[in-house]
Amino acid sequence: MTGGRNKYLVVSLVLIVAAIWGGSFVVMKDTLHRINVNSFLGWRFMIATVVMAALRPKALLHIRGKFLMKGLLVGSLLGGGYIFQTFGLTQTTVAKTGFITGLYAIFTPLMAAGLFKKHVTKIQWAATVLAFAGLAMLSFKGLSLGLGESLVLVSAILFAGHIIALSEWSSGMDTYALTLIQMATVSAISFLAALKQGVEMPHDSGVWQAIIYTAVLASAFAFLIQTWTQSFMAPTAIGILLTMEYIFAAAFGVIFGHESLGSRTLFGGALVIFAMLVIITSEQKMDPHVEEKVEA
């Protein structure tokens, strides 16, 4: 298998993750009216943790010392992102939440360059600007920075930090064990956040179905793939590719939710897709052992 084919396989896996996350919007749309959000997240990530531990219990043996601390920090960034995003969503619109969350595509190269002196190429910067413009076209309808918007902005920064932290620390680590720690950490943070309202049990089969889908596919599988690919892909590239989540969400909304797409949405989506293609076709500095990782 050639290095080029390996690159496209890895990109395809990241896009599958984006599609799964995009589908989650449709799956969860009505569910969150029947259970508070933090309880939903707590059960979702707890089930993801249990499933992963049951499938590969030996991974627990690798969780110790500095590895555990790094996993807890990465998981805290992810969990914090979800918590701030959730609270922000209760104070502002879905459209603004989607747009501001997508700003992690901008924060990722800025933070990577500022904190870790990562080199961001001109092509990557161009793709980042294109993705930003596309996201703005998709969901921006005027913005005043109130409490809700401020909370979601914090979540975007935390999500960018999560992407960068994975790129810094996932290389050479047990990807499965690192993902397991992240899932357990997010579950713990979510249940703690739910204490104020009270932890709720899922009330019906529809809620359980949404939890199981998001636990197995959108959490355990998706974050395992993200953690693995970030051991050899640049954080900026990952950030751009994951903005496709909002394109898939719009597409699934049309297919399953019978929503309509205006010209502005189509143009914004085209910009995001073009930004993705720029990233895919550009030269990425990947790990020299990527071929071995893909074929393993």
C-alpha positions in Angstrom: 0.0 0.0 0.0 1.5 3.3 -1.0 1.9 6.3 1.3 -0.6 8.3 -0.8 -3.3 5.6 -0.5 -2.6 5.5 3.3 -3.2 9.2 3.5 -6.6 8.9 1.7 -7.6 6.0 3.9 -6.8 8.0 7.0 -8.7 11.0 5.6 -11.7 8.7 4.9 -11.7 7.5 8.5 -11.8 11.1 9.8 -14.7 11.9 7.4 -16.6 8.8 8.7 -16.2 10.3 12.2 -17.5 13.6 10.9 -20.5 11.9 9.3 -21.3 10.0 12.5 -21.1 13.2 14.5 -23.3 14.9 11.9 -25.8 12.2 12.2 -25.9 12.6 16.0 -27.7 15.9 15.5 -30.6 14.1 13.9 -30.6 11.2 16.5 -30.5 13.6 19.5 -32.9 16.3 18.1 -35.9 15.2 20.1 -34.2 13.1 22.8 -32.8 16.1 24.7 -36.3 17.3 25.5 -36.9 14.1 27.5 -33.7 14.0 29.5 -31.4 16.8 30.7 -28.3 17.2 28.6 -25.7 16.5 31.2 -27.4 13.2 32.2 -27.5 12.3 28.6 -23.8 12.9 28.2 -23.0 11.1 31.4 -24.8 7.9 30.3 -23.5 8.2 26.8 -19.9 8.3 27.8 -20.3 5.8 30.7 -21.7 3.2 28.3 -18.9 4.0 25.8 -16.4 3.4 28.7 -18.0 0.1 29.7 -18.2 -1.1 26.1 -14.5 -0.3 25.4 -13.3 -1.9 28.7 -15.4 -5.0 28.0 -14.0 -5.4 24.5 -10.4 -5.0 25.5 -9.9 -5.3 29.3 -6.1 -5.6 29.0 -6.0 -1.9 28.0 -6.7 -1.1 31.6 -3.2 -2.4 32.5 -1.6 0.4 30.5 -3.4 3.1 32.4 -0.9 4.4 35.0 1.4 7.3 35.9 2.0 10.0 33.4 -0.1 8.2 30.8 -3.1 8.5 33.1 -2.5 12.1 33.8 -2.2 13.0 30.1 -5.4 11.0 29.4 -7.2 12.8 32.2 -6.1 16.2 30.9 -7.2 15.4 27.3 -10.5 14.0 28.6 -11.0 17.1 30.7 -10.6 19.3 27.7 -13.1 17.3 25.8 -15.6 17.1 28.7 -15.2 20.8 29.4 -15.9 21.5 25.8 -19.2 19.6 25.9 -20.3 21.2 29.2 -19.6 24.8 28.1 -21.2 24.1 24.7 -24.3 22.5 26.4 -24.8 25.4 28.8 -24.2 27.9 26.0 -26.8 26.2 23.8 -29.5 26.8 26.5 -28.8 30.6 26.2 -28.4 31.0 22.5 -29.6 29.6 19.2 -28.6 26.3 17.5 -27.3 28.2 14.5 -25.0 30.4 16.6 -23.9 27.4 18.6 -22.9 25.6 15.4 -21.1 28.5 14.0 -19.2 29.4 17.1 -18.3 25.8 17.9 -16.9 25.5 14.4 -14.4 28.2 15.2 -12.2 25.5 16.6 -11.0 25.2 13.0 -9.5 28.8 13.5 -8.3 28.3 17.1 -6.5 25.1 16.3 -3.7 26.5 14.1 -3.5 29.7 16.2 -3.1 27.8 19.4 -0.8 25.2 17.9 1.5 27.9 16.5 1.4 30.0 19.7 1.7 27.3 22.4 3.8 24.7 20.6 5.5 26.7 17.9 3.9 24.4 15.3 4.5 25.5 11.7 1.2 26.2 9.8 1.7 26.3 6.0 0.1 28.9 3.8 -2.1 26.3 2.3 -3.4 25.2 5.7 -4.1 28.9 6.6 -6.0 29.3 3.3 -8.0 26.2 4.0 -8.8 27.5 7.5 -10.0 30.8 6.2 -12.2 29.0 3.6 -13.7 26.7 6.3 -14.4 29.8 8.5 -16.2 31.6 5.6 -18.2 28.4 4.8 -19.3 28.0 8.5 -20.3 31.6 8.6 -22.4 31.2 5.5 -24.0 28.0 6.9 -25.2 29.4 10.2 -24.3 33.0 10.9 -27.3 35.3 11.2 -25.9 38.1 13.2 -24.1 37.9 16.5 -24.1 39.7 19.8 -21.7 38.2 22.3 -23.9 37.5 25.2 -23.6 34.9 28.0 -24.6 31.9 25.7 -22.2 32.9 22.9 -19.4 33.5 25.4 -19.9 30.0 26.8 -19.9 28.4 23.4 -16.8 30.3 22.5 -15.0 28.8 25.5 -16.1 25.4 24.3 -14.6 26.0 20.8 -11.3 26.9 22.5 -11.4 23.7 24.6 -12.2 21.6 21.6 -9.2 23.1 19.8 -7.1 22.4 22.8 -8.3 18.8 22.8 -7.3 18.4 19.1 -3.8 19.9 19.8 -3.3 17.8 23.0 -4.1 14.6 21.1 -1.6 15.5 18.3 1.1 16.2 20.9 0.5 13.1 23.1 -1.2 10.3 21.2 1.9 9.4 19.1 3.6 6.3 20.6 0.8 5.8 23.2 -1.8 3.0 23.5 -4.6 4.6 21.5 -7.2 2.4 22.9 -6.3 3.0 26.5 -6.0 6.8 25.9 -9.5 6.8 24.3 -10.8 4.8 27.3 -9.5 7.4 29.8 -11.1 10.2 27.7 -14.5 8.5 27.7 -14.4 7.8 31.5 -13.3 11.4 32.2 -16.1 13.0 30.1 -18.6 10.7 31.8 -17.5 11.7 35.3 -17.5 15.4 34.4 -20.9 15.2 32.9 -22.5 13.4 35.9 -20.9 16.0 38.2 -22.4 18.8 36.1 -25.8 17.0 36.2 -25.9 17.0 40.0 -27.5 20.5 40.1 -30.5 19.4 38.2 -30.4 15.8 39.3 -29.1 12.8 37.4 -31.9 11.3 35.3 -32.3 7.8 34.0 -33.4 7.4 30.4 -37.2 7.3 30.4 -38.0 5.4 27.1 -36.6 3.3 24.3 -36.1 6.3 22.1 -33.8 7.9 24.6 -31.9 4.6 25.1 -31.5 4.2 21.3 -30.0 7.7 21.0 -27.7 7.0 24.0 -26.5 3.7 22.6 -25.9 5.2 19.1 -23.9 8.1 20.4 -22.1 5.9 23.0 -20.9 3.2 20.6 -20.5 5.0 17.3 -20.2 8.7 18.1 -18.1 8.2 21.2 -16.2 4.9 21.5 -15.6 4.3 17.8 -15.3 8.0 16.7 -12.9 9.1 19.4 -10.8 6.0 19.0 -10.4 6.8 15.3 -9.7 10.5 16.1 -7.1 9.6 18.7 -5.3 7.2 16.4 -5.3 9.5 13.3 -4.0 12.4 15.4 -0.9 10.4 16.3 0.4 11.2 12.7 -1.8 13.9 11.2 -1.4 17.7 11.7 -3.9 19.2 14.1 -4.8 21.9 11.6 -5.7 19.2 9.0 -7.8 17.3 11.5 -9.6 20.6 12.5 -10.5 21.3 8.9 -11.7 17.8 8.1 -13.9 17.7 11.2 -15.8 20.8 10.1 -17.5 18.4 7.6 -19.6 17.4 10.6 -21.8 20.4 9.9 -22.1 19.5 6.2 -23.2 16.0 7.1 -25.6 17.4 9.7 -27.2 19.6 7.0 -27.4 16.7 4.6 -29.0 14.3 7.1 -31.4 17.1 8.1 -32.6 17.2 4.5 -32.8 13.4 4.0 -34.3 12.4 7.4 -35.7 15.6 8.8 -37.2 17.0 5.6 -35.5 20.3 6.0 -34.8 22.6 3.1 -31.5 24.0 1.9 -31.2 27.6 0.7 -28.6 29.0 -1.7 -26.6 30.4 1.2 -26.4 27.0 2.9 -25.3 25.4 -0.4 -22.6 28.0 -1.0 -21.3 27.8 2.6 -21.2 24.0 2.3 -19.3 24.2 -0.9 -16.7 26.4 0.7 -16.2 23.9 3.6 -15.9 21.0 1.1 -13.4 23.0 -1.0 -11.4 23.7 2.2 -11.4 20.0 2.9 -10.2 19.2 -0.6 -7.4 21.7 -0.3 -6.2 19.9 2.9 -6.5 16.5 1.4 -4.6 17.3 -1.8 -1.9 19.4 0.0 1.3 17.7 1.2 0.9 16.6 4.8 3.9 15.7 7.0 2.8 12.3 8.2 4.6 9.9 10.5 7.1 7.8 8.5 5.5 4.7 10.0 2.0 5.6 8.9 1.9 2.7 6.4 2.7 0.2 9.2 0.0 1.8 11.4 -2.7 1.6 8.7 -1.9 -2.0 7.8 -1.5 -3.2 11.4 
